[in-house]
Amino acid sequence: MSQNTMQVMSAQNMRKTSTRQKITRVLSQTGVYAFLGLMAAVVLFPFYWMIISSLKSLAEYRLSPPTFWPTQVLISNYSEAFTTASLGMLFKNTMIVGIVSTLLSLVITIFTAFAFARLEFKGKELLFALLLATMMIPGELFTITNFATVTNLGWRNTYHVLIIPFLVSVFYIYLLRQNFMQIPNELYLAAKVDGTSDLKYLWKVMVPLSLPTLISITILKMMGAWNSYIWPRLVANDEAHRLITNGLRNAFTDTTGDVNYPVQMAAVALVSLPLFLVFVFLRKYIMSGVSRSGIKG
């Protein structure tokens, strides 16, 4: 076999190999995108069903089999949901609890994380280990004791009971402490040599450098207050202090026990909108804050 023939055969084999690799790559990418598209459809379908249900009449909502698009779009369900559930009052109560608890929690988290990251005191590592150990205890175990405590203090059906018991978060302290630990300790020592106080160093240096993590904590704390259900329903379910999640529970049930589901779905859509916007526009801050803290998984 001549050398030219061997070169031609080698070139043909290389082209066949390249073609097979391209086909394999295309099929692989197609499979990946098809799987991701399927999973996206599974995740988004409940939101789609919520929206179309909120635009139906009650009679159409009860049809079997159900319709996948309303025959008559009822935008009026949203205005009816706003007035029926007193969403203005619910939004106000939730914002008060969310903003106040977030600000106070940030102050406590910043000072505690700074103490564990920079200050030296006896038993610091042991105390921090014990603090982390409390994360292994389910929060539901504290419900009975917390309920007895706030009842003895006379805090039921007040803003205090919705704010104070959950101001301290071990996870947030750990998150911020890990971020503070990444700031070179030489900056702190140099500031101490210059006569800078701990409070000034914390405010001028550590807080600005840890801003992504602080934004993440703020977002997560606000979302937690927005989604809180069990504790507010247990200790502050009166009309003056009722939060959004509790207010939607029975607001659309009439005296016969019948529920106006389309109007209830409209209220749920209105309540979900702020969280959806937070996720869309601020998700990069959450990811940035967690990644800067060195937490994986």
Secondary structure, 3 states (H helix, E strand, C coil): CCHHHHHHHHHHHHHHHHHHHHHHHHHHHHHHHHHHHHHHHHHHHHHHHHHHHHCCCHHHHCCCCCCCCCCCCCCHHHHHHHHHCCHHHHHHHHHHHHHHHHHHHHHHHHHHHHHHHCCCCCCHHHHHHHHHHHHHCCHHHHHHHHHHHHHHCCCCCCCHHHHHHHCCCHHHHHHHHHHHHCCCHHHHHHHHHCCCCHHHHHHHHHHHHCHHHHHHHHHHHHHHHHHCCHHHHHHCCCCCCCCHHHHHHHCCECCCCCECHHHHHHHHHHHHHHHHHHHHHHHHHHHHHHHHCCCCC
